[in-house]
């Protein structure tokens, strides 16, 4: 069954509303993902798919020698329709469900028979496998696979255990055994009341009697021996009498729970197949708002808080620690869309926050990126950058408040955790900290250079003595520059003055240098125009200190940095030109070099919050030599797989 489902997932995931199969998705689904076959076929035809590397691999994987398939259409799926995945969870089980449209049920059933699944049950047009209690059903138009995972904590309830005939899985710690261990420990304590005592102990499993003489001169050592005897005795009892019982109970319970999982999955699959549109996700306004006909794929998450509560509430670490992620992320949702275009592929998402989280997030991200940073950017020698505009004071004020919602329900230390967070906020001067480092920063990867570094080696001399020898080698190291805003650099200046006095750093040409022991890096730093500079390039530091830095930055990069709370950019051209692939031994096949030389720029941005939403974009360019993003992806997979 696993091979059959995996094979069909592989086939449909390549090309997966007509017939509106989304009406089969229940209204209480937590996550819904959709692949739109029609949009994909506009980018790549069935014929092109069949002749591609991936198409050939699919046909090879899913075809039997006596029933060779020549087209992915031969499996019977409706590739011009949409395929769906959704997650549905409750207190007892989590369902992962796939819904795939069928175009030709005869071809589909022929394919299943080729896989050795010959016997079906047909109940009013709904088919399933005979004598196989699995969550798989299909009709003339749709194929449904449900994989259920039971919630282990649900089956810890005594009423539930009795209902399903489950056994206790205590690992040899029944009440009588605990009482026995307690009695032995208490009697052992009497040993220390006299200088010389005879202790008669009955061996649990063998019934032998031992006499232990405890001398006062060896009291400490004998105490350890007595404790070890108690532990070993109780362990022997547990090992010989309860270990096998424990594993028997565990195996029996696993069999029962696995059977329940399959049975419930089959029932769920039948419910989905017969579900009416009135009970479907199509009645959810949030889901309908997330749809986009132009997107090749979409993802919708209803409520992270409820999802975390359902998925993690029964986990052991959650029960023990009392962590409540559901409280922190209540009423937070997400929708994401994948666009495959001629010149780029783009993943666009919208994160919707609750009112409380949005209020905190606005304060945490209220600062803008320092425009002066742009005076030290030269895109001609820039491999990439990462910018972030956070507010230190806002983060120190709001983050403890958010953490309280997670830790306040800890069963043993909830009050203490909340008190500790309150004390942290009370003792920390957020205003003073924010003046030292305000929260905005820009990291530039300005190049990759070769540096000759010294290191210590150990060799034998002529007298066979092990001696240290200083050697040099060439290292390929990144050149980076980090900038951060400061309103009050007095504290940082005090630290610099102290480390200079202690000869931990040196001053030269307007900047300071710190050389870490046994490290090829030398870190240079300075404070200028209320900006903290930290970098690895002496040449750049000299230019910054002397005011001769030759800045060059396009309007696109300016907008990307200044208009967003977060941005990340990578120049494929610069990376390909500067990365010494052969010298570093990164790629002997030439695939990495090919990929870098044929790639385009990529970037990620996260917008400032508007209302309760934050928009993010991840964009990867498509080379002019490729027809569109989908064919580019297929080409990459083929090149890297061969």
C-alpha positions in Angstrom: 0.0 0.0 0.0 2.8 2.4 0.9 4.5 2.0 -2.5 1.2 2.5 -4.3 0.3 5.7 -2.4 3.9 7.1 -2.7 3.9 6.3 -6.4 0.6 8.1 -7.0 1.8 11.0 -4.9 4.9 11.3 -7.0 2.8 11.3 -10.2 0.1 13.7 -9.1 2.5 16.1 -7.4 4.1 16.9 -10.7 0.7 18.0 -12.2 -2.2 18.2 -10.0 -12.2 24.2 -9.3 -13.1 21.8 -12.1 -15.7 19.5 -10.5 -14.7 21.6 -7.5 -13.0 18.8 -5.5 -12.3 21.3 -2.8 -16.0 20.8 -1.7 -14.7 17.5 -0.2 -12.5 19.4 2.3 -14.2 19.6 5.7 -15.0 23.0 7.1 -12.8 22.3 10.2 -9.6 21.5 8.3 -6.6 23.3 9.9 -4.3 23.3 6.8 -5.2 23.2 3.1 -2.8 23.0 0.2 -3.7 22.9 -3.4 -1.8 22.2 -6.7 -3.6 23.5 -9.8 -3.0 21.3 -12.8 -4.6 23.6 -15.3 -2.1 26.4 -14.5 0.9 24.0 -14.7 -0.2 22.6 -18.1 -0.2 26.1 -19.5 3.5 26.2 -18.7 4.4 22.6 -19.7 2.4 20.3 -22.0 1.7 16.6 -21.3 4.0 15.8 -24.2 6.8 17.8 -22.8 6.3 16.3 -19.4 6.4 12.7 -20.9 9.7 13.4 -22.6 11.3 15.1 -19.6 13.7 13.4 -17.2 11.1 13.5 -14.4 8.4 12.2 -16.7 10.6 9.3 -17.8 11.5 8.5 -14.1 7.8 8.5 -13.2 6.8 6.2 -16.0 9.8 3.9 -15.2 8.8 3.8 -11.5 5.1 3.1 -12.0 5.1 0.8 -15.0 5.3 -2.9 -15.0 7.2 -4.8 -17.7 4.0 -6.4 -19.0 2.0 -3.1 -18.9 4.3 -0.4 -20.0 2.9 3.1 -19.7 3.9 5.7 -22.3 2.2 8.8 -20.8 1.4 10.0 -17.3 -2.2 10.2 -18.5 -2.3 6.4 -18.6 -2.6 6.3 -14.8 -6.1 7.8 -15.1 -5.7 11.0 -13.1 -7.2 14.3 -14.3 -4.1 16.4 -14.7 -6.1 19.4 -15.8 -7.8 19.5 -12.4 -6.6 20.5 -8.9 -5.2 18.2 -6.2 -5.6 18.9 -2.5 -4.0 18.1 0.8 -5.5 19.0 4.1 -4.9 18.3 7.8 -7.7 17.7 10.3 -7.1 17.0 13.9 -9.1 16.4 17.1 -8.3 15.1 20.6 -7.9 11.4 19.5 -6.4 11.4 16.0 -4.8 13.6 13.3 -5.8 13.0 9.7 -3.5 13.8 6.7 -5.6 13.6 3.6 -4.9 13.7 -0.2 -7.7 14.3 -2.7 -6.8 13.7 -6.4 -9.2 14.0 -9.4 -9.7 11.0 -11.7 -10.4 11.4 -15.4 -10.6 7.8 -16.5 -11.5 5.4 -13.6 -10.9 2.3 -15.9 -7.3 3.3 -16.5 -6.9 4.1 -12.8 -8.2 0.7 -11.7 -6.1 -1.0 -14.3 -3.0 0.7 -12.9 -4.0 -0.5 -9.3 -4.4 -4.0 -10.6 -1.0 -3.9 -12.2 0.3 -3.1 -8.7 -1.2 -6.3 -7.4 -4.3 -4.9 -5.8 -7.0 -6.9 -7.6 -10.0 -7.1 -5.3 -12.2 -4.1 -4.7 -15.4 -3.4 -2.8 -18.0 -1.3 -4.6 -20.6 0.3 -2.3 -23.0 2.6 -4.2 -20.2 3.7 -6.5 -17.6 4.1 -3.8 -14.7 1.7 -4.1 -12.2 0.5 -1.5 -9.8 -2.4 -1.2 -11.2 -5.8 -0.1 -10.0 -7.1 3.3 -7.8 -4.1 3.7 -8.8 -1.8 6.5 -7.1 1.3 5.0 -8.1 4.9 4.5 -8.3 4.6 0.7 -11.4 5.1 -1.4 -12.3 6.3 -4.9 -15.2 7.0 -7.2 -15.5 7.7 -10.9 -14.1 11.2 -10.3 -12.0 11.4 -7.2 -9.3 9.4 -5.3 -9.0 9.9 -1.5 -6.2 8.8 0.7 -6.4 9.3 4.5 -3.5 8.5 6.8 -4.4 8.8 10.5 -2.0 9.2 13.4 -3.5 8.6 16.9 -2.9 10.9 19.8 -1.1 8.8 22.4 -2.2 10.9 25.4 -5.8 10.3 24.4 -5.3 6.6 25.1 -3.9 7.3 28.6 -7.4 7.9 29.9 -8.6 4.9 31.8 -12.1 5.1 30.3 -10.7 5.1 26.8 -8.3 2.2 27.7 -11.2 0.1 29.0 -13.4 0.9 26.0 -10.7 -0.3 23.5 -9.2 -3.2 25.6 -5.9 -1.5 26.2 -3.4 -2.7 28.9 -1.4 -0.8 31.3 2.2 -0.2 30.1 3.8 0.5 33.6 7.4 -0.6 33.3 7.6 -2.7 36.5 6.6 0.0 38.9 3.4 -1.5 40.4 2.4 -0.3 43.9 3.6 -3.5 45.6 7.0 -3.1 44.0 7.3 0.5 45.2 6.2 -0.5 48.7 8.9 -3.2 48.7 11.6 -0.8 47.6 10.5 1.6 50.3 10.7 -1.1 53.0 14.2 -2.1 52.0 15.4 1.5 52.0 13.9 2.1 55.4 15.4 -1.0 56.9 18.8 -0.1 55.3 18.7 3.2 57.1 18.8 1.3 60.5 22.2 0.0 59.6 23.9 3.3 60.4 22.6 3.4 64.0 25.2 0.9 65.3 29.0 0.4 64.8 28.6 -3.2 63.8 25.3 -4.6 62.4 24.2 -7.7 60.7 21.8 -7.1 57.9 19.7 -10.0 56.7 18.3 -9.3 53.2 16.2 -11.6 51.2 17.1 -11.8 47.6 14.0 -11.0 45.5 14.4 -13.5 42.7 16.6 -16.2 44.2 15.5 -16.3 47.9 19.0 -16.4 49.2 20.0 -14.8 52.5 23.0 -12.7 52.8 24.8 -11.3 55.9 26.5 -8.0 55.5 28.9 -6.8 58.2 29.2 -3.0 58.4 32.3 -1.8 60.2 32.3 1.8 61.5 35.7 2.4 59.7 34.1 1.6 56.4 30.7 3.3 57.0 30.8 5.6 53.9 31.7 2.8 51.5 29.2 0.4 53.0 26.4 3.0 52.7 27.0 3.2 49.0 27.0 -0.6 48.8 23.7 -0.9 50.6 22.1 1.7 48.4 23.4 -0.2 45.3 22.0 -3.4 46.7 18.5 -1.9 47.1 18.6 -0.5 43.5 20.0 -3.7 42.0 17.4 -5.8 43.9 14.4 -3.8 42.7 15.9 -3.7 39.2 16.3 -7.5 39.2 12.7 -7.8 40.3 11.4 -5.5 37.6 13.7 -6.9 34.8 12.7 -10.5 35.4 9.0 -10.1 36.2 7.8 -7.0 34.4 10.0 -6.3 31.4 8.4 -9.0 29.2 4.9 -7.9 30.5 5.6 -4.4 29.6 6.7 -5.2 26.0 3.7 -7.6 25.6 1.4 -4.8 26.7 3.1 -2.3 24.5 2.9 -4.5 21.4 -0.7 -5.5 22.1 -1.7 -1.8 22.6 0.2 -0.8 19.4 -1.7 -3.4 17.4 -5.0 -2.2 18.8 -4.2 1.5 18.2 -2.9 0.8 14.7 -6.1 -1.1 13.9 -8.1 1.8 15.2 -6.1 4.3 13.2 -6.8 2.4 10.0 -10.4 1.9 10.8 -11.0 5.5 11.6 -9.0 6.6 8.5 -11.3 4.4 6.3 -14.4 5.9 7.9 -13.0 9.4 7.4 -12.2 8.7 3.8 -15.8 7.6 3.2 -17.2 10.7 5.0 -15.0 12.9 2.8 -16.2 11.2 -0.4 -19.8 11.7 0.5 -19.6 15.1 2.0 -21.9 17.8 0.8 -20.7 21.4 -0.1 -22.7 22.8 2.8 -20.2 21.2 5.3 -17.1 22.0 3.3 -14.3 24.5 3.5 -16.1 26.6 0.8 -18.2 28.0 3.6 -15.1 29.5 5.3 -14.6 33.2 4.3 -10.9 33.2 5.3 -10.2 30.2 3.0 -12.1 31.7 0.1 -10.2 35.0 0.5 -6.9 33.1 0.2 -7.7 31.6 -3.2 -6.0 33.0 -6.3 -6.7 31.6 -9.8 -3.3 32.8 -11.1 -1.3 30.9 -8.5 0.1 27.4 -9.4 -0.2 26.3 -5.8 -1.7 27.7 -2.6 -1.4 27.0 1.2 -3.9 28.1 3.8 -3.5 27.7 7.6 -6.6 28.7 9.6 -5.3 29.2 13.2 -1.8 28.4 14.4 -3.0 28.6 18.0 -5.6 25.9 17.6 -3.3 23.9 15.4 -0.5 23.9 18.1 -3.0 23.1 20.8 -4.4 20.1 19.0 -1.0 18.8 17.7 1.2 19.4 20.8 -1.3 19.3 23.8 -0.8 15.5 24.1 2.9 15.4 23.8 4.9 14.4 26.9 7.2 17.5 26.9 4.2 19.8 26.6 2.4 18.1 29.5 5.5 18.1 31.6 6.6 21.7 30.8 3.2 23.3 30.5 4.2 25.1 27.4 1.2 26.7 25.7 2.1 27.8 22.2 -1.5 27.8 21.4 -2.1 30.8 23.7 0.6 32.8 22.1 -0.4 32.2 18.5 -4.2 32.1 19.0 -6.1 33.6 16.0 -2.9 33.8 13.9 -3.3 32.5 10.3 -1.4 32.3 7.1 -2.0 32.0 3.4 0.7 31.5 0.8 0.7 31.4 -3.0 3.3 30.1 -5.5 3.6 31.8 -8.9 5.7 30.3 -11.7 6.2 32.9 -14.4 8.3 33.3 -17.4 11.0 35.4 -15.7 10.7 34.4 -12.1 9.2 32.1 -9.5 7.6 33.9 -6.5 6.3 32.6 -3.2 4.0 35.3 -1.7 2.5 34.9 1.8 0.3 36.9 4.2 0.6 36.3 7.9 -2.5 37.4 9.9 -2.0 38.2 13.5 -4.3 38.5 16.5 -5.0 41.9 17.8 -2.7 41.4 20.8 0.2 40.1 18.8 -0.2 42.8 16.2 -0.1 45.4 18.9 3.2 43.9 20.3 4.7 43.4 16.8 4.1 47.0 15.8 6.1 48.2 18.9 8.8 45.6 18.2 9.2 46.8 14.6 8.6 50.5 14.9 12.1 51.5 13.9 13.2 52.2 10.3 16.5 51.2 8.8 19.2 53.8 9.2 19.6 55.5 5.8 23.2 56.2 6.5 23.9 52.5 6.1 23.5 53.0 2.3 26.6 55.2 2.2 28.7 52.1 2.8 27.1 49.7 0.2 28.7 49.0 -3.2 26.6 46.5 -5.1 29.4 46.0 -7.8 31.3 43.9 -5.3 28.5 42.7 -3.1 27.5 39.0 -3.0 24.5 39.6 -0.8 23.0 41.4 2.2 20.6 41.0 5.0 18.8 44.0 6.7 16.6 44.1 9.7 14.7 47.0 11.2 13.7 46.1 14.8 13.3 48.3 17.9 15.3 47.2 20.9 13.1 48.9 23.4 10.0 47.6 21.9 11.4 44.0 21.9 12.5 44.2 25.5 9.1 45.6 26.5 6.9 43.2 24.5 8.8 39.9 24.3 8.5 39.1 28.0 4.7 39.7 27.7 4.5 37.2 24.9 6.5 34.7 26.8 4.2 34.9 29.8 1.4 33.4 27.7 3.6 30.4 27.0 5.0 29.8 30.5 2.2 30.9 32.8 0.6 27.4 32.8 3.6 25.4 33.7 2.4 23.0 36.4 5.2 23.4 38.9 7.0 26.6 38.1 4.4 28.7 36.2 4.2 31.5 38.9 8.0 31.5 39.2 8.4 31.8 35.5 6.1 34.8 35.3 7.8 36.4 38.3 11.2 35.9 36.7 10.0 37.6 33.5 8.6 40.5 35.6 11.8 40.9 37.4 13.7 40.8 34.1 11.6 43.7 32.8 11.9 45.6 36.1 15.7 45.3 36.5 16.5 45.9 32.8 16.6 49.5 31.7 15.1 49.1 28.2 15.6 52.7 27.4 19.3 52.6 28.2 19.9 49.4 26.3 18.1 50.7 23.2 20.3 53.8 23.2 23.4 51.6 23.0 22.0 49.4 20.2 18.8 50.7 18.7 17.9 47.5 16.9 18.4 48.1 13.1 21.3 46.5 11.3 22.7 45.7 7.9 24.9 42.8 7.1 26.9 42.9 3.8 28.7 39.9 2.3 31.1 42.1 0.3 33.4 39.4 -1.1 35.4 36.2 -0.8 39.1 36.6 -0.5 42.2 34.4 0.0 44.3 35.1 3.1 47.6 33.6 4.2 47.1 32.5 7.8 49.6 31.0 10.3 48.9 27.9 12.4 50.7 25.6 14.8 51.7 22.1 13.8 53.5 19.4 15.8 56.3 17.2 14.5 59.1 15.1 15.7 62.6 16.5 15.4 65.9 14.6 14.8 66.0 13.7 18.5 62.5 12.3 18.4 61.1 15.2 20.4 57.6 16.5 19.8 58.0 20.2 18.9 55.7 23.0 17.8 56.2 24.4 14.3 54.6 27.5 12.9 53.3 27.1 9.4 51.3 29.1 6.9 48.4 28.2 4.6 46.0 29.9 2.3 42.4 30.1 3.5 39.3 31.2 1.5 37.5 33.6 3.9 34.3 35.7 3.5 34.7 39.5 3.7 31.7 41.0 5.5 30.6 44.3 7.0 28.1 44.6 9.8 26.5 48.0 10.7 24.3 48.8 13.6 22.9 52.1 14.9 23.7 53.5 18.3 22.4 56.6 20.0 24.7 56.6 23.0 28.1 54.9 22.2 29.6 55.9 25.6 29.4 52.4 27.0 30.8 50.8 23.9 33.7 53.4 23.9 34.4 52.4 27.5 34.7 48.7 26.5 37.0 49.6 23.6 39.2 51.7 25.9 39.4 48.9 28.4 40.3 46.2 25.8 42.9 48.5 24.2 44.5 49.2 27.6 44.7 45.4 28.2 46.2 45.0 24.8 43.4 42.8 23.6 42.8 45.0 20.6 45.1 47.3 18.6 44.3 50.7 17.1 45.6 51.7 13.6 44.4 54.0 10.8 41.2 55.1 12.6 39.9 51.6 13.5 40.5 48.8 16.0 41.5 45.2 15.3 40.9 42.1 17.4 42.8 38.9 16.4 41.3 35.8 17.9 43.8 33.2 18.9 44.0 30.2 16.5 41.6 31.8 14.2 42.2 33.0 10.6 39.8 36.0 11.2 40.9 39.4 12.2 37.9 41.5 13.2 38.1 45.2 12.7 35.6 47.6 14.3 35.0 51.3 14.9 32.2 53.8 15.8 31.5 56.6 13.4 28.4 58.8 12.9 26.6 56.9 15.5 27.1 53.6 13.6 28.9 50.6 14.9 31.0 49.1 12.1 32.3 45.5 12.4 34.1 43.8 9.5 36.9 41.7 8.1 38.3 43.8 5.3 41.0 46.3 6.2 40.7 48.1 2.9 37.0 48.8 3.5 37.6 49.9 7.1 40.3 52.4 5.9 37.9 53.8 3.4 35.1 54.2 6.0 37.5 55.8 8.5 38.9 58.2 6.0 35.5 59.0 4.4 36.5 57.7 1.0 34.2 54.8 0.6 32.8 54.5 -2.9 29.1 53.7 -2.4 26.9 52.5 -5.2 23.4 51.2 -4.6 20.4 50.9 -7.0 16.9 52.2 -6.3 15.7 48.6 -6.2 18.0 47.8 -3.3 17.2 51.0 -1.5 13.5 50.4 -1.7 13.9 46.8 -0.6 16.0 47.7 2.4 14.1 50.9 3.6 10.5 49.8 2.9 10.6 46.5 4.7 11.3 45.3 8.2 13.5 42.5 6.8 15.2 41.9 3.5 17.7 39.3 2.2 19.4 39.4 -1.2 21.9 37.1 -3.0 23.6 38.0 -6.3 24.1 34.7 -8.2 26.5 36.5 -10.6 28.8 37.8 -7.9 28.7 34.5 -6.0 29.6 32.5 -9.2 32.4 35.0 -10.0 34.0 35.0 -6.5 33.5 31.5 -5.1 36.6 29.4 -5.7 34.7 26.1 -6.2 37.7 24.0 -7.4 40.2 25.3 -4.8 37.7 24.7 -2.0 36.9 21.2 -3.3 33.2 21.9 -3.1 32.1 20.3 -6.4 34.1 17.9 -8.5 31.1 17.1 -10.8 30.7 20.6 -12.0 27.0 20.7 -11.1 27.3 23.5 -8.5 29.4 25.6 -10.9 26.7 25.0 -13.6 23.9 26.0 -11.2 25.6 29.2 -10.1 26.5 30.3 -13.6 22.9 29.7 -14.8 21.1 31.2 -11.8 19.7 34.7 -11.4 19.4 36.9 -8.4 17.1 36.0 -5.4 15.7 38.0 -2.6 13.3 37.7 0.4 11.4 40.6 2.0 9.0 41.0 4.9 6.9 44.1 4.9 6.1 46.4 7.7 2.9 45.5 9.5 -0.3 46.9 8.1 -3.3 46.5 10.3 -2.9 42.9 11.5 -1.0 41.5 8.5 2.6 41.1 7.3 3.4 40.3 3.7 6.5 38.3 2.7 7.9 37.6 -0.7 10.6 35.2 -1.9 11.6 35.7 -5.5 14.1 33.7 -7.6 14.9 34.9 -11.1 14.6 32.6 -14.2 17.5 32.7 -16.7 16.6 34.1 -20.2 17.6 30.8 -21.7 14.6 29.1 -20.0 11.0 29.4 -21.2 9.5 29.6 -17.8 10.0 28.8 -14.1 8.4 25.3 -14.3 10.7 24.2 -17.1 13.6 25.7 -15.2 12.8 23.7 -12.1 12.6 20.5 -14.2 15.9 21.4 -15.9 17.6 21.9 -12.5 16.3 18.6 -11.1 17.5 16.7 -14.2 21.0 18.3 -14.2 21.5 17.6 -10.5 20.1 14.1 -10.5 22.2 12.8 -13.3 
